[in-house]
Amino acid sequence: MHVFPALIKVFCVLTFLVSACQTPRPAVPGHTPYGVSDVVFDGATVAVGDLPVKLGMRAGNVLIPSQNYNVYRAEEDKRRVLAYWKTRGFLDATVEGPLLKKDEEEQTVAITWKVSEGKRYRVGSVKVNGAPTDLKERVEALIPFQAGDRIDDVQAWRLLRITMSELMRANGYAHAETFSRLFIHRKKHAIHWIYYVDPGPRTKVGKITIHGAKKIPEALIRRRLGLKTGEAYDHTVRSKAQLDLMDLGSFNVVRIKDDVDNEFLIGDLPPDRGGSFRPGHVDADGQIVPRNLSPSVDLQVHVQEAPTHKGRLGVGASADIGRFDSHVSLASEFRDLFGPTHHLLLDGRVAYGLLFDGETDDPIGLYGNGTIRYDSPGFLHHHLDLRVYGTWSERLFDGFHSRGLRTGLGFRSAIAKSTFLDVDIAYRLEWPVGLPDFDKTASEALQFDGSQLSVPELKLALVLDRRDNPIEALDGYFLGFDASISPGGGSHSYLTLGARMRYFLPLGNSMALGVRTQGSWVFNLGTEGLPPAVRLFGGGSFGMRGYGRQALTSVLEDCPTQDCRSWGVGALSLVEATFDFRWLPFRKQFGANAFVDLGAASATANPFEDGISLAVGLGARVRLWYIPLSLDVSYRPLGPDALSHLDSWLFFARIGESF
């Protein structure tokens, strides 16, 4: 058998073919073979921020390739460097260079730009002209500087005009435009700043035209829009109507365009020149001449219908302190299967779990979960969505696992943008597998019951998400509240309450302070104890990082022989909090964070009764293109005695949001 040499030949042929297909990079005028090894700004007293990665000639990293030295790009970069210093208030700055330090052996060059900053300018005065009376104070409050302040960022302050316009467009003035103008006094090294506002009239909905609808009736789209001719119109109304249409589940793309007289902008594309006045827009005295505009705004609704069927196949693995899981998942969506906006969703996962720590009479081995769900957005009311579902699930705990079935119907309503209310009415069946028979006295002390859970349940949840980014948030906040009750008529009776909060305070463009808190309580309304299915488990990479997943909880000791084993059987109150400093630089592949985690859990309504746990740590954030990877190392110096057998040093790796 000569399989190995044959494989080498195949590999060589494929390599030759691939290399033969490569298109050589064309040479550009001024190109040199010298790669840029470093860029230095000599004489700089201000931080250069993200300027190095915006230059035409830059040192590379894993995410952004380096650029070779080019004499023509050098002149372009010189203008970029000068512009950067002027936007920081150094209007008299000069730039010399580039000064080059070549390494002939490595074929690289280090570039130095010599910057003479000069005197930094300050704000002479600032005013807003023409803002509508009812919004004037709110518009002026957007200005973060005042007379006497030094000039920090001309571009950012110019772009405030966009923020001002958006505020007015979201509050009844859809035609609103704002222009920024700077008047420079070079002898006094001062800039006088004026924002000129042309709000236009208060706007209302005009004619509505729908494009692209084929399977979905126009009448249904209009009902979901909730817009009627003659009603008040602004960009908040438009944004909510657009999201409501997307929530029907029948469209891939929804765009609502209006015929307002606004400046056309594609994203945030500095340099911003402060806006362009139209002919006749300014009178001889330098004042804005209001535009003659109609208050009625016509809308064009463009939709692209979703495919009838979508499928998704996934393969993954996860590891924790005491377990390893690998899985294969399959999901299918059948859009408009039973008619317009009547969908069927199937979702399932088959997994295999291994336990490194703990024992159970029924090893987890092969397990899985699955869901079948019927969705009907716009049920009864254009803002009320219906779902009917059945879910089979298996969960792995410390030394045992549980199997369960949940079936019922639910309602969702989008109260406002990124604000949702969910109501579920369900029947829940769940039983633990592999639990030993604990000592009755110890079980009663923790209100613990290892029997089957079989109950009707009502659940409510409210979510408000105002983060600037759900994956790498640096600004905004998130609030979540949930409650569930099983009032009786089943095996157990209980009430659960929970709250979650996240808040981010930005510190510049790439740093932020973050606070995350979450707390849950379970109240026993019956005479029996409560099974693990409704009890609380914390810790892990998305919880308190002083413990592994589901390890922060109440503990029962089982001593069938002389050897005792601690079992995490679930708490009745649980609080976790994180204080986080994060650094996520613009267009860089790596970031970092430092954190302090607090946690407490107990078998009473007071989560701090058994003591508090504290963990401190450092982490790295890696942007693997579209996949954010978090790597954290934590040390737990403080924790209750019941959990002292767990390792104090832990390492966490997770894919998903950075905080």
KAKA-V696288 format. One record per pair of residues at least 4 apart in sequence whose C-alpha atoms are under 8 Angstrom apart, sorted by the first residue. I is the first residue (numbers start at 0). J is the second residue. Records with the same first field share a line. If there is no record, write none. Layout:
BEGIN
I = J + J
END
This chain:
BEGIN
1 = 5
2 = 6
3 = 7
4 = 8
5 = 9
6 = 10
7 = 11
8 = 12
9 = 13
10 = 14
11 = 15
12 = 16
13 = 17
14 = 18
15 = 19
16 = 20
17 = 21
26 = 30
28 = 69 + 71
29 = 69 + 70 + 71
30 = 67 + 68 + 69 + 70
31 = 67 + 68 + 69
32 = 67 + 68 + 106
33 = 67 + 68 + 101 + 106 + 107 + 108
34 = 58 + 65 + 66 + 67 + 68 + 106 + 107 + 108
35 = 56 + 57 + 58 + 59 + 65 + 66 + 67 + 68 + 107 + 108 + 109 + 110
36 = 57 + 58 + 59 + 107 + 108 + 109
37 = 57 + 58 + 108 + 109 + 110
38 = 51 + 57 + 58 + 109 + 110 + 111 + 112
39 = 109 + 110 + 111 + 112
40 = 111 + 112 + 113 + 114
41 = 111 + 112 + 113 + 114
42 = 113 + 114 + 115 + 116
43 = 114 + 115 + 116
47 = 51
49 = 53 + 585
50 = 54 + 80 + 83
51 = 57
52 = 57 + 586
53 = 57
54 = 76 + 79
55 = 66 + 72 + 73 + 75 + 76
56 = 65 + 66 + 67 + 68 + 69 + 72 + 73 + 76
57 = 65 + 66
58 = 64 + 65 + 66
59 = 63 + 64 + 65 + 66
60 = 64 + 65
61 = 588
62 = 586 + 587 + 588 + 624
63 = 586 + 587
68 = 72 + 73 + 108
69 = 73
70 = 74
71 = 75
72 = 76
73 = 77 + 97
74 = 78
75 = 79
76 = 80
77 = 81 + 94 + 95 + 96 + 97 + 112
78 = 82
79 = 83
80 = 84 + 94
81 = 85 + 92 + 93 + 94
82 = 86
83 = 87
84 = 88 + 89 + 90 + 92 + 116
85 = 89 + 90 + 91 + 92
86 = 90 + 151 + 152 + 153 + 154
87 = 150 + 151 + 152 + 153
88 = 119 + 120 + 121 + 149 + 150 + 151 + 152 + 153
89 = 116 + 117 + 118 + 119 + 120
90 = 117 + 118 + 119 + 120
91 = 116 + 117 + 118
92 = 114 + 115 + 116 + 117
93 = 114 + 115 + 116
94 = 112 + 113 + 114 + 115
95 = 112 + 113 + 114
96 = 111 + 112 + 113
97 = 110 + 111 + 112 + 113
98 = 110 + 111 + 112 + 113
99 = 108 + 109 + 110 + 111
100 = 108 + 109 + 110
101 = 106 + 107 + 108 + 109
102 = 106 + 107 + 108
103 = 107
118 = 188
119 = 149 + 150 + 188
120 = 149 + 150 + 188 + 189 + 190
121 = 146 + 147 + 148 + 149 + 150 + 188 + 189 + 190
122 = 145 + 146 + 147 + 148 + 149 + 150 + 189 + 190 + 191 + 192
123 = 146 + 147 + 189 + 190 + 191 + 192
124 = 145 + 146 + 147 + 190 + 191 + 192
125 = 145 + 146 + 191 + 192 + 193
126 = 192 + 193 + 194
127 = 139 + 193 + 194 + 195 + 196
128 = 193 + 194 + 195 + 196
129 = 195 + 196 + 197 + 198 + 287
130 = 134 + 135 + 138 + 195 + 196 + 197 + 198
131 = 135 + 198
134 = 138 + 167
135 = 139
136 = 140
137 = 141
138 = 142 + 163 + 166
141 = 159 + 162 + 163
142 = 156 + 159
144 = 148
152 = 156
153 = 157
154 = 158 + 269 + 270 + 271
155 = 159
156 = 160
157 = 179 + 271 + 272 + 273
158 = 162 + 271 + 273
159 = 163
160 = 164 + 177 + 178 + 179 + 194 + 273
161 = 165 + 177
162 = 166
163 = 167 + 177
164 = 168 + 175 + 176 + 177 + 198
165 = 169 + 175
166 = 170
167 = 171 + 172 + 173 + 175 + 198
168 = 172 + 173 + 174 + 175 + 233 + 234 + 235
169 = 173 + 233 + 234 + 235 + 236
170 = 233 + 234 + 235
171 = 201 + 202 + 231 + 232 + 233 + 234
172 = 198 + 199 + 200 + 201 + 202 + 233
173 = 198 + 199 + 201 + 202 + 232 + 233 + 234 + 259
174 = 198 + 199 + 200 + 202 + 259 + 260 + 261
175 = 196 + 197 + 198 + 199 + 261
176 = 196 + 197 + 198 + 261 + 262
177 = 194 + 195 + 196 + 197 + 198 + 274
178 = 194 + 195 + 196 + 273 + 274 + 275 + 276
179 = 192 + 193 + 194 + 195 + 272 + 273 + 274
180 = 192 + 193 + 194 + 195 + 273
181 = 190 + 191 + 192 + 193
182 = 190 + 191 + 192
183 = 188 + 189 + 190 + 191
184 = 188 + 189 + 190 + 191
185 = 189
195 = 287
196 = 287
197 = 287 + 289 + 290
199 = 289 + 290 + 291 + 292
200 = 292 + 293 + 294
201 = 294
202 = 231 + 232 + 233 + 293 + 294 + 295 + 296
203 = 228 + 229 + 230 + 231 + 232 + 233 + 294 + 295 + 296
204 = 226 + 227 + 228 + 229 + 230 + 231 + 232 + 295 + 296 + 297 + 298
205 = 228 + 229 + 295 + 296 + 297 + 298
206 = 228 + 296 + 297 + 298
207 = 228 + 297 + 298 + 299 + 300
208 = 298 + 299 + 300
209 = 217 + 299 + 300 + 301 + 302
210 = 299 + 300 + 301 + 302
211 = 301 + 302 + 303 + 304
212 = 216 + 217 + 302 + 303 + 304
213 = 304
214 = 304 + 339
215 = 219 + 220 + 249 + 339 + 340
216 = 220 + 339
217 = 221
218 = 222
219 = 223
220 = 224 + 244
221 = 225 + 226
222 = 226 + 381
223 = 240 + 243 + 244 + 377 + 381 + 382
224 = 240 + 241 + 243 + 244 + 381
225 = 240 + 381
226 = 230 + 240
229 = 295
232 = 236 + 237 + 296
233 = 237
234 = 238
235 = 239
236 = 240
237 = 241 + 255
238 = 242 + 416
239 = 243 + 415 + 416
240 = 244
241 = 245 + 253 + 254 + 255
242 = 246 + 416
243 = 247 + 382 + 413
244 = 248 + 250 + 253
245 = 249 + 250 + 251 + 252 + 253
246 = 376
247 = 340 + 375 + 376 + 377
248 = 305 + 334 + 340 + 342 + 376
249 = 304 + 305 + 334 + 335 + 339 + 340
250 = 302 + 303 + 304 + 305
251 = 302 + 303 + 304 + 305
252 = 301 + 302 + 303 + 304
253 = 300 + 301 + 302 + 303
254 = 300 + 301 + 302
255 = 298 + 299 + 300 + 301
256 = 298 + 299 + 300 + 301
257 = 296 + 297 + 298 + 299
258 = 296 + 297 + 298
259 = 296
262 = 274
276 = 280 + 281
279 = 288
280 = 287 + 288 + 289 + 290
281 = 285 + 286 + 287 + 288
282 = 286 + 287 + 288
305 = 334
306 = 334
307 = 333 + 334 + 335 + 336
308 = 331 + 332 + 333 + 334
309 = 331 + 332 + 333
310 = 329 + 330 + 331 + 332
311 = 329 + 330 + 331
312 = 327 + 328 + 329 + 330
313 = 327 + 328 + 329
314 = 325 + 326 + 327 + 328
315 = 325 + 326 + 327
316 = 323 + 324 + 325 + 326
317 = 323 + 324 + 325
318 = 322 + 323 + 324
319 = 323 + 547 + 548
320 = 355 + 547 + 548
321 = 354 + 355 + 356 + 357 + 547
322 = 352 + 353 + 354 + 355 + 356
323 = 352 + 353 + 354 + 355
324 = 350 + 351 + 352 + 353
325 = 350 + 351 + 352
326 = 348 + 349 + 350 + 351
327 = 348 + 349 + 350
328 = 346 + 347 + 348 + 349
329 = 346 + 347 + 348
330 = 344 + 345 + 346 + 347
331 = 344 + 345 + 346
332 = 342 + 343 + 344 + 345
333 = 342 + 343 + 344
334 = 340 + 341 + 342 + 343
335 = 339 + 340 + 341 + 342 + 343
336 = 341 + 342 + 343
337 = 341 + 342
340 = 374 + 375 + 376
341 = 373 + 374 + 375 + 376
342 = 373 + 374 + 375
343 = 371 + 372 + 373 + 374
344 = 370 + 371 + 372 + 373 + 374
345 = 369 + 370 + 371 + 372
346 = 369 + 370 + 371
347 = 367 + 368 + 369 + 370
348 = 367 + 368 + 369
349 = 365 + 366 + 367 + 368
350 = 365 + 366 + 367
351 = 363 + 364 + 365 + 366
352 = 363 + 364 + 365 + 366
353 = 363 + 364
354 = 358 + 363 + 398
356 = 398
357 = 397 + 398
358 = 362 + 398 + 399
359 = 398 + 399 + 433 + 434
360 = 432 + 433 + 434
361 = 399 + 432 + 433
362 = 399 + 433
363 = 395 + 399 + 400
366 = 393
367 = 392 + 393
368 = 390 + 391 + 392 + 393
369 = 390 + 391 + 392
370 = 388 + 389 + 390 + 391
371 = 388 + 389 + 390
372 = 386 + 387 + 388 + 389
373 = 386 + 387 + 388
374 = 384 + 385 + 386 + 387
375 = 384 + 385 + 386
376 = 381 + 382 + 383 + 384 + 385
377 = 381 + 382 + 383 + 384 + 385
378 = 382 + 383 + 384 + 385
379 = 383
380 = 384
382 = 412 + 413 + 414
383 = 410 + 411 + 412 + 413
384 = 410 + 411 + 412
385 = 408 + 409 + 410 + 411
386 = 408 + 409 + 410
387 = 406 + 407 + 408 + 409
388 = 406 + 407 + 408
389 = 404 + 405 + 406 + 407
390 = 404 + 405 + 406
391 = 402 + 403 + 404 + 405
392 = 402 + 403 + 404
393 = 400 + 401 + 402 + 403
394 = 400 + 401 + 402
395 = 399 + 400 + 401
396 = 400 + 401 + 549 + 567
397 = 549 + 550 + 566 + 567 + 568
398 = 433 + 434 + 566
399 = 431 + 432 + 433 + 434
400 = 431 + 432 + 433
401 = 429 + 430 + 431 + 432 + 532
402 = 429 + 430 + 431 + 432
403 = 427 + 428 + 429 + 430
404 = 427 + 428 + 429
405 = 425 + 426 + 427 + 428
406 = 425 + 426 + 427
407 = 423 + 424 + 425 + 426
408 = 423 + 424 + 425
409 = 421 + 422 + 423 + 424
410 = 421 + 422 + 423
411 = 419 + 420 + 421 + 422
412 = 419 + 420 + 421
413 = 417 + 418 + 419 + 420
414 = 418 + 419 + 420
415 = 419
417 = 462 + 463 + 464 + 465
418 = 461 + 462 + 463 + 464
419 = 461 + 462 + 463
420 = 459 + 460 + 461 + 462
421 = 458 + 459 + 460 + 461
422 = 457 + 458 + 459 + 460
423 = 456 + 457 + 458 + 459
424 = 455 + 456 + 457 + 458
425 = 455 + 456 + 457
426 = 453 + 454 + 455 + 456
427 = 452 + 453 + 454 + 455 + 456
428 = 451 + 452 + 453 + 454
429 = 451 + 452 + 453 + 532
430 = 450 + 451 + 452 + 532
431 = 449 + 450 + 451 + 531 + 532
434 = 449
437 = 441 + 442 + 555 + 557
438 = 442 + 557
439 = 443
440 = 444
441 = 445 + 555
442 = 446 + 447 + 448 + 528 + 555
443 = 447 + 528
445 = 528 + 553 + 602 + 603
446 = 527 + 528 + 529 + 602
447 = 528 + 529 + 530 + 531 + 568
448 = 527 + 528 + 529 + 530 + 531
449 = 529 + 530 + 531
450 = 530
451 = 490 + 530
452 = 490 + 491 + 530 + 532
453 = 489 + 490 + 491
454 = 485 + 487 + 488 + 489 + 490 + 491 + 492
455 = 485 + 486 + 487 + 488 + 489
456 = 483 + 484 + 485 + 486
457 = 483 + 484 + 485
458 = 481 + 482 + 483 + 484
459 = 481 + 482 + 483
460 = 479 + 480 + 481 + 482
461 = 479 + 480 + 481
462 = 477 + 478 + 479 + 480
463 = 477 + 478 + 479
464 = 476 + 477 + 478
465 = 475 + 476 + 477
466 = 472 + 473 + 474 + 475 + 476 + 477
467 = 472 + 473 + 474 + 475
468 = 472 + 473 + 474
469 = 656
470 = 627 + 655 + 656 + 657 + 658
471 = 656 + 657 + 658
472 = 503 + 657 + 658
473 = 503 + 504 + 505 + 509 + 510 + 511 + 512 + 513
474 = 502 + 503 + 504 + 505 + 511
475 = 502 + 503 + 504
476 = 500 + 501 + 502 + 503
477 = 499 + 500 + 501 + 502
478 = 498 + 499 + 500 + 501
479 = 498 + 499 + 500
480 = 496 + 497 + 498 + 499
481 = 496 + 497 + 498
482 = 494 + 495 + 496 + 497
483 = 494 + 495 + 496
484 = 492 + 493 + 494 + 495
485 = 489 + 491 + 492 + 493 + 494
486 = 492 + 493 + 494 + 524
487 = 491 + 492
491 = 525 + 527 + 529
492 = 523 + 524 + 525
493 = 521 + 522 + 523 + 524 + 525
494 = 521 + 522 + 523 + 524
495 = 519 + 520 + 521 + 522
496 = 519 + 520 + 521
497 = 517 + 518 + 519 + 520
498 = 517 + 518 + 519
499 = 515 + 516 + 517 + 518
500 = 514 + 515 + 516 + 517
501 = 513 + 514 + 515 + 516
502 = 513 + 514 + 515
503 = 511 + 512 + 513 + 514
504 = 511 + 512 + 513
505 = 509 + 510 + 511 + 512
506 = 510 + 511 + 512
507 = 511
508 = 584 + 585
509 = 582 + 583 + 584 + 585
510 = 580 + 581 + 582 + 583 + 584
511 = 580 + 581 + 582
512 = 578 + 579 + 580 + 581
513 = 577 + 578 + 579 + 580 + 581 + 658
514 = 576 + 577 + 578 + 579
515 = 576 + 577 + 578
516 = 574 + 575 + 576 + 577
517 = 574 + 575 + 576
518 = 572 + 573 + 574 + 575
519 = 535 + 571 + 572 + 573 + 574
520 = 571 + 572 + 573 + 604
521 = 533 + 534 + 535 + 571 + 572 + 604
522 = 571 + 604
523 = 528 + 529
529 = 533 + 534
530 = 534
531 = 535 + 568 + 569
534 = 568 + 569 + 570 + 571
535 = 552 + 569 + 570 + 571 + 572 + 573
536 = 548 + 549 + 550 + 551 + 552 + 569 + 570 + 573
537 = 542 + 543 + 548 + 549 + 550 + 551 + 552 + 573 + 575
538 = 542 + 543 + 544 + 545 + 546 + 547 + 548 + 549 + 550 + 551
539 = 543 + 544 + 545 + 546 + 547 + 548 + 549 + 550 + 651
540 = 544 + 547 + 548 + 651 + 652 + 653
541 = 658
542 = 548 + 575
543 = 551 + 575 + 576 + 577 + 596 + 597 + 598 + 614
544 = 596 + 614 + 633 + 649 + 651
545 = 596 + 612 + 613 + 614 + 615 + 633 + 634 + 635 + 647 + 648 + 649
546 = 550 + 551 + 645 + 646 + 647 + 649
547 = 551 + 649
550 = 567
551 = 567 + 598 + 599 + 600 + 642
552 = 567 + 568 + 569 + 570 + 573 + 600 + 601
553 = 567 + 568 + 569 + 570 + 600 + 601 + 602
554 = 565 + 566 + 567 + 568 + 569 + 641 + 642
555 = 565 + 566 + 567 + 568
556 = 563 + 564 + 565 + 566
557 = 563 + 564 + 565 + 566
558 = 562 + 563 + 564
559 = 563
569 = 602
570 = 600 + 601 + 602 + 603
571 = 600 + 601 + 602 + 603 + 604 + 606
572 = 600 + 601 + 602 + 603 + 604 + 605 + 606
573 = 598 + 599 + 600 + 601 + 606
574 = 598 + 599 + 600 + 606
575 = 596 + 597 + 598 + 599
576 = 596 + 597 + 598
577 = 594 + 595 + 596 + 597
578 = 594 + 595 + 596
579 = 592 + 593 + 594 + 595
580 = 592 + 593 + 594
581 = 590 + 591 + 592 + 593
582 = 590 + 591 + 592
583 = 587 + 589 + 590 + 591 + 620
584 = 589 + 590
587 = 622
588 = 621 + 622 + 623
589 = 619 + 620 + 621 + 622
590 = 619 + 620 + 621
591 = 617 + 618 + 619 + 620
592 = 617 + 618 + 619 + 620
593 = 615 + 616 + 617 + 618
594 = 615 + 616 + 617
595 = 613 + 614 + 615 + 616
596 = 613 + 614 + 615
597 = 611 + 612 + 613 + 614
598 = 611 + 612 + 613
599 = 606 + 607 + 609 + 610 + 611 + 612
600 = 606 + 607 + 608 + 609 + 611
601 = 605 + 606 + 607 + 608 + 609
602 = 606
603 = 608
607 = 611
609 = 639
610 = 638 + 639
611 = 637 + 638 + 639
612 = 635 + 637 + 638 + 639
613 = 635 + 636 + 637 + 638
614 = 633 + 634 + 635 + 636 + 637
615 = 633 + 634 + 635
616 = 631 + 632 + 633 + 634
617 = 631 + 632 + 633
618 = 629 + 630 + 631 + 632
619 = 629 + 630 + 631
620 = 627 + 628 + 629 + 630 + 657
621 = 627 + 628 + 629
622 = 626 + 627 + 628
623 = 627 + 628
626 = 654 + 655
627 = 654 + 655 + 656 + 657
628 = 652 + 653 + 654 + 655 + 657
629 = 651 + 652 + 653 + 654 + 655 + 657
630 = 650 + 651 + 652 + 653
631 = 650 + 651 + 652
632 = 648 + 649 + 650 + 651
633 = 647 + 648 + 649 + 650
634 = 647 + 648 + 649
635 = 647 + 648
636 = 647
638 = 642 + 643
639 = 643
END
